Amino acid sequence: MKNILIVADSLTTGGLEKTLIDLCDNLDYSKYSVDLYLFNEGRDLLPQLNKSVNLLPDSPFFSTAFNRPFGISFKTLLKQKQFSLASYRILRFVKSRLKINVFSKTDWHFQKKTMLKINKKYDIAIGFAEGSAGYYVADCVDAKVKNVWIHTDIKQITTNKALDIMAFEKAHNICTVSQNSKNSLCELYPQFKDKIKVFTLPSLFDFSKIEKLANETCEMNKNTINIVSVGRLVELKGFHLCIEPCKKLVDEGYHIKWYICGDGPQRNELEILINQQGLENNFILLGNQSNPYKYIKNSAFCVQPSSYEGFSLVVYEQKLLSKCVICTPIKSNLEMISDQENGIVVSRDSESIYTAVKSLLDNPSLLKKLSETPSLNFITKKETIERIEATFNDQC
């Protein structure tokens, strides 16, 4: 039996975390003993984690140093006699005031001090996200095979290239979730192109589970035209661009309610815009939902106006539930959605979103066609697991 360590940020209600749950559900526990290390807070999906997975203890100082307000963090670290971390916490406070957001080698030096010290040798270690999870596996774990995963378009995020190179040099495989993500990695790090592999993790979904959740009771009024968007409340998801289209359509007499499943730092800004437009009863922020599928199931169609994604898990899920999706022309979306065939691809602006939504409201036959046409094809669950397991054996 081979020992596997999986390292991830948390188990909050995000797409990456859901794919981690699915990956764990598809591992063969007669062949693998699996430890999971979550270094950050957030355990919303923990009840869904496969019971064969051994969850390692929380990091001793990570949350204190990185998640607490400065005053509480500094005083707590002093009480714990973590003087070097307390000094670093002052540095982080100064950097935040100066709006210096780049994660530096110094940041990583101190961050890894707050993370769990694992005195165990593994056959396979998986850093299941870009950034700290991959850095930790590369820099702090004793394993025969080290795989790091990139779940986003790396050109669209701010990473430390020196730390990325450190991790990629020590990794045996660089795994990513779409052809677009692979292309970005090859462009930025051509020296590692032979290590980069693409895996479509949504092919690991157990659709029966999603279907069961989708059929749970939902409070949305079925006599209203319900539109649903899902994602964190951050600028890149583009939900602020949906408020003006909603206002115009309500003013034109359409009986719609637009629901957003998700939470995040943009919530206050969105609430202000909603109140300014008088849309309190029409544009509804539901917050984080452990079961967004019941809302998707009861929607007329979905809108996902992201500026970028490594792979939009929610678009894939919405198509699994036979919904038409209005989305932006980012490359990973175009791997799933063909304009006017199984969804509508629009420019990322309010007017284009308004025009697309109105076209579906005015044309039920078009909506029916786009809803019933499935996502573009992906490889099977069996093929995906076989390819992932092949990376376990590269160096063992």
N, C-alpha and C positions, 0 to 999 in steps of 0.2 A: 504493500500500500504506500502510495506517495503522499507526502505532506505538502499541503498548499497553504500559503498565506495570501489573503486578499486584503489590501489596504484601501480604504475609501474615506471620504470626508465625513459622511453622516448617512442616516437613512431618513431624510426628510422626504416630502412628497414631490420629488422632481423626477424628470425623465431618466437621468443617469441612475438614480437610486432604484427606480423600477427595473431597469435593465440588470442591475446587480442582483435584485431579487430573482429575476428570471434566470440569470446565469446560474445562481446557486441551486435553483430548482432542477436544473438540467444536468448537473454533475452526477457522476456515478459514485455513490458513497461506499460501494464495495471496492472501489479502486483508489479513492482519495479520502484523506482526512483533512478537513478544511477549517482553518482558523480565520476569523474576520476581525480586523482591527479598524475601528472607527475613531479617528483622532479628534473629531469635532463634535459639538452638540447636535441634537436633532435625531429623534428615534421614532418618528411617526409611523414608519413602515416596519418597525421591528416585529410586530405580531405576524407579519407575512413572511418573515425570514424562515427558510427551511430549518427545521428542528435539528438536522444533522450538523449544522454549522456551529462551531464553537466560537462564541463572541468573547473576545479578549477584554480585559479590564480597560476602563477609560484612562486617558492620559492623566498623569498626576497634576500637571500645572498648565496644560494647554489653554483651557477655558479661562483660567485666572489671568493669564498673560495676554490673551488675544481677544477674548469676548466680553470682558467686563469694562465698565467706564474707568477712565484713568485713575481717579481717586481710590476707588474700591480695589482695583487691580494692584496699584502701587503699595497700598497699606497691607493688603493680604500677602503679597510677596515678601514684604519686610518681616511680617509676623512669622512667615514660614522660613525665614532666614535664607531666602533666595535672592541674595544681594545683586548678583550679576543680572538676573532677570529683572529685578526692580530698576536697575540702571538702564537696561535696554527698554523698559516700559517708558521711561522718560524720553528716550530717543524716539520711540514710536509716536509718542504724544506730540513732540516737536515736529516730526515729519508730517503728521496728519494736519497740524496747523498750517504748515507751509505747503500743503497739498502735494507732497511728494509721495506718490502712490506706487512707484516701482518697487517690486519685491527684490531686495538685494541679497548678495551673498551673506551680508551681516544678518539680515532678517532670517535667512535659512539657518545660519550658525546657531542663533538663539532659539528658533522655532524647534529644531530637532532636539534641543536640550529639554524641551517641554513634553516631548513625545515618549511613548512607551519604549522601554529597553527590553527587547525580546532576545532572550538567551536560548535560542533554538535554531537548529539548522533545518532549512526547508529544501525540498526538491524543486518547488516552483513558488515564486513570489510574484504577485500581480499588483501593480500600482494602478488602481482602477479609475484614475482621473488624472488630467494634466495638472502640473504644479506639484504641490507638496506630497501627494500620495505617491507619485512617480519618483520624486526626489528621495523620499524616505526609503522606498524599496531599493533604489540604486545605491544610496549612501549608507544605510543603517541596517540592512537585512542580509543575513548569511543564507544564500540560496544558490542552487546549481543553475537554475534558469530564472531570469528576471524579465518580466514582461511589463511594459508601461502602456497605458491606454490614453488615447486622446479622443475626447467626445465632442470636440468643437472644431471650428475652422480656426486654426492656430494663428492665421494672419490677422484675425479680427480681435484678438485679445492681447493684453500686455503681459508678456512673460519675460523672464530673465534668460536671455539666450545662452549665457555662460552656464547657468544651472541646467537649462534644457540639454545642452551639449553634454554636460557631465552625466545626466541621467541616460541619454541616448547612447553614449559610449559604453556604459555599463550594462545596458539592456540587451537582451538577446533578440527581442521582438518589440517593435513599436506598432501597437494595434490601434486601428481607428475605425470609424463607424460609417463612413461614406466615401465615395470616390473623390468628391470635392475636398474632403478633409485630407485625404491622402495626397492629392495634388498640391495643396497648400504646404503640407509637411515637406514634400519633395522639393518645392520651390525654395523654402527657407533653409532646409537642411539636406541638400542634395547628397552629402557624404554618407547619409544613413538610408538612402532610398531602398537598398536591398533588405533592410530590416523591416520596412513598413508593409503591413498587411491590413486588408479591409475585411471587417466582419459586420454583417447586418444583424445586430443583436435583436431587433424586434421579431425576427423569424423564430426566436425562442419562446415567444408568447404562448401561453396556454389560453387560447381564445375562449374556451368554455368558462374560465374564471372571469374574464372580462364581460362575457355575455351575461353571466349570473349577476355580477355587480350592476351592469347596465339595466337589468330588469327590476332592480330594487325600487321601492316607492320614491317618487320625486315630487317635490312640492310645486314645481312649475305648472302654471295654468295651461292645459292643453288646448284651450280655446283661444290662446294668444299665439302669435307667431314668435317663437323663441329662437334667438340667435345666441350661440355659445362660443366663447373664446377661452382658452386655457393657457396659463403660464404665470410666471413670476411677474409682479408689478414693477417692471423696470423698463427703461426707455427702449431698450433693444427689442422688446416684445411688441411695441407699437400700439398698445391699447389706447393711448391718448389720442391716436389718430381716428379712433372709432366713435368718439363722443359727438363730433360735429355731424358725421353721417347719420347717427341715431337721431339727433335733434331735427335735422332736415326731414327725415322720413316720418317722424312723429308729427311734425308740423304739416306734412302733406296728407296726414290722415291714416297712415299705416298703423295698425295695432300691433306693435312689436315690443318685446322686452329683450334687452341684450344683457346676458349674464357673463361675468368674468369669474372663472374658478382660479384662484391664486392670490397670493399676498406678496408684499415686498415694499421697498422703500419709496416707491412712487404712489403709494396709496393716498396719502394726504393731498398730493397734487391732483390726483384724479378726482377725489371727492370734491375739491374746490371747483374743478371744471364742471362736474356733474351738477353741483348746486347752482352754479352760475347759469347753466342752461335749463334749469328746472326739470331735470331728468331723474329725480330721485326715485320715481316709480317705474322708470323705463330702462335705466342703465344701472345694473345692480352688481356690486362687488360682493361676491360670496365668501371671499377669503379662501384659505387653503382647504381643499376637500380631499379626504382620503379616498373618496369614490367620485371622481369627476364623470365617470362613464354614464351614470344615470342622467346627468344633465345633457351630455352629448346625445344620448339615445333619444331624449325627449325634445331635442332641438330640431328646427326646420333645416338648418345648415350651420356651418362653423366658419369663423374668420380668424386667421392667424397671420398678422402683419409684421412678422419679425424682420429685423435688419440683417441678421445672420443666424445660422444654426449649424452645428456640426452635422446633426441629423435630427430632424424634428419628429421626435417620438409621438407627439400629440397629433400631428397630421396623419401619421401612420395609423394611430388608434382610431381617429375619426373616420378614416376610410374603412377600417375593419368593421366599424359600426354602420357602414353604408350611408355616410353623410357626404354631401358636397362640401368641399373646402375652398374658401377664398383665401389665397395665400400670395405671398410676394415671390418674385422670381429669383430667390437665392438658389444656388446650384443644387444643394441637397434636396430642396423642395421639388426641383425639376426631375430628380431621380424617381419621384413618386407621382407627381401631378403633371398631367398633360392638359394645357389650356383648352377649355371647351370640350374636353373628352371625359375627364373624371373630376374636374374642378375648374376654378377660374383663377388665373394668374394675373395679378394686378401690380401696378406701380405702388410704391410705399408712400401714399399720400391720401389725405382724407377724401378728395374728390373721386379718385379712382375706386376707393373702397365703397363710397356712396353709390357710384354708378353700377358696380358689380352687385351689391346687395339689392338695389332697386330692380335690376334685371332679373334676379331670381324671384323676387316678390311678385313681379309682373308676369312671369313666365313659368307656371307650374310644370309644364311638360319638360322644359329645359332642366329645372331643378330635379325632376324625377330621373331624367337620363344621367345627369352628372352624379347623382347620389348612388345610383345602381351600378355604375361602372367602377370596378375596383381599382385599387392602387396598382402601379406598375409592378411587375413580378419581382420576387426575391427568392433566394435559395431556401431550401427546406430547413427545418429545425435540425434534422439528422446531419445534413451536410455542414451546417454552421458549427455544431458541437464537435464534429469530427475534425474540422479545420482548427478550431480553438485547441482541442486536445493535441493536435499535431505540434503546436507551439510548445506544449509542455515537454515534448520529447526531443526537441532540437539539440539539447546539450546533456540530457540525463543519461 
